[in-house]
Amino acid sequence: MILSIYVQMLKLPGNEDVNLPRKMSEQASGYDLFAAVSGELTLAPGQRALVPTGIAIAMPDGLEAQIRPRSGLALKAGITCLNTPGTIDADYRGEIKVLLINLGQEPFTIARNERIAQMVFQTVPAVTVEHVETLDETERGAGGFGHTGK
Ligand SMILES: O=c1ccn([C@H]2C[C@H](O)[C@@H](COP(=O)(O)OP(=O)(O)OP(=O)(O)O)O2)c(=O)[nH]1
């Protein structure tokens, strides 16, 4: 283990039955997030929804959590996160929600306690910003967007 961090997770009222985010293997990067929808939610093709997870978290300053799609859902049903990766700020204490979109051809139904996305913790460096008049020169310069070829 290179880095060990303490994160608090809270089940919000009315969501005692919803699983806390959980790693599906010891060395998985992501904690799977469970849907806290009441009953079921069906996303028609092209439809998006902000799906509740029933949890809130607190993590140390200098961390963020990223909400990422699950590749299985994306492959099988075209279900992904519209704003991937979603950003959970260290000072956010509200309910974590997942902005899902159905990019598939068929309606997709999400049941309560179904795994809908995953949450990966990342470090965020402390950055000091300086406003300058010129930048140093590099070989790349302003080249980008495929300027090196296909
Ligand atoms: O997928 C997401 C993305 C964000 N959030 C929550 C946590 C995050 O800390 C907060 C704000 O997110 P973001 O900075 O992406 O949103 P914004 O559109 O810039 O809103 P704000 O003005 O509230 O910061 O919303 C989620 O629950 N899920």
The ligand as an ORCA input file, in Angstrom:
! r2SCAN-3c Opt
* xyz 0 1
  O     -21.122     13.580    -10.580
  C     -21.188     14.392     -9.639
  C     -20.578     15.641     -9.695
  C     -20.701     16.486     -8.611
  N     -21.383     16.117     -7.490
  C     -21.461     16.992     -6.320
  C     -20.157     16.947     -5.522
  C     -19.408     18.152     -5.973
  O     -18.516     18.586     -4.978
  C     -20.538     19.116     -6.269
  C     -20.200     20.148     -7.283
  O     -19.793     19.518     -8.458
  P     -19.184     20.336     -9.667
  O     -18.096     21.223     -9.174
  O     -18.889     19.390    -10.754
  O     -20.461     21.167    -10.090
  P     -20.695     22.622    -10.577
  O     -21.611     22.526    -11.710
  O     -19.398     23.380    -10.768
  O     -21.518     23.158     -9.340
  P     -21.117     24.048     -8.092
  O     -21.285     25.446     -8.557
  O     -22.126     23.662     -7.062
  O     -19.709     23.703     -7.683
  O     -21.627     18.324     -6.748
  C     -21.963     14.849     -7.423
  O     -22.570     14.467     -6.429
  N     -21.842     14.031     -8.505
*
